[in-house]
């Protein structure tokens, strides 16, 4: 595992291939649309077809762990296979697991998703900070030590997120802004050129929330994983509105807009190319 910062590796991939992360989301609707059965075999065929089509082309893949875990141990084995296949193509793999806990349990998640010895360890993992960013220390430290990365939920696009993320502490600072501040502090302890090992998840459909909550994305010096691009309605204009000034660090996450073109490999490639071209105006 290279000890170049994960953020720098991803930044380079975004410059070379376009700032698009393709979600590997084998949910029932997509399996059905591809004519695949709702089985482990269907799951495997779907996921590895995406890797075959876009490996070496996309900046990153983001397999959603829940869609694999729903099949039990055999589904988790397919996730391991997808992570290995991504690595073999040279495309970075962000395991979308959204884990978060305290103490020895958080150490366990770090072992599973960020340690060289684990087959579930991709290049990065998504984490939830709502037991406190400090509780994520085992994962943040492991990621930095092993050249991997983490993306911490900060300002999500779902309406329910506002009740927690927009809330302000006694000092008037929003929860989302405090999360970003703490991630900035961690990145400040790491060596990198363009982006540190720790990034944040901020939805591309949050409108003016970044400004309203006085969130300083540039200060974080990490990659921003931005869901909501494509099928959820956000495009280059929304990216500029939400992330003005740090557009070069925005990794647009898209799944349905690309995956709906499958299972034909050439059509998947065309859909990915279109997604990249639409964001070229950033």
Secondary structure as UniProt FT lines:
FT   HELIX           6..17
FT   STRAND          20..24
FT   HELIX           28..33
FT   TURN            34..35
FT   HELIX           40..54
FT   TURN            55..57
FT   STRAND          60..64
FT   HELIX           65..69
FT   TURN            70..72
FT   HELIX           73..89
FT   STRAND          92..99
FT   HELIX           103..114
FT   TURN            116..117
FT   TURN            119..120
FT   STRAND          124..127
FT   TURN            130..131
FT   HELIX           133..136
FT   HELIX           137..145
FT   TURN            146..147
FT   STRAND          149..155
FT   HELIX           159..161
FT   HELIX           162..165
FT   TURN            170..171
FT   HELIX           175..187
FT   TURN            188..189
FT   STRAND          198..202
FT   TURN            204..205
FT   TURN            207..208
FT   HELIX           209..212
FT   TURN            213..214
FT   HELIX           217..220
FT   STRAND          224..226
FT   TURN            231..232
FT   HELIX           236..243
FT   TURN            244..245
FT   HELIX           247..249
FT   STRAND          250..254
FT   HELIX           256..259
FT   TURN            260..263
FT   HELIX           265..278
FT   TURN            279..281
//
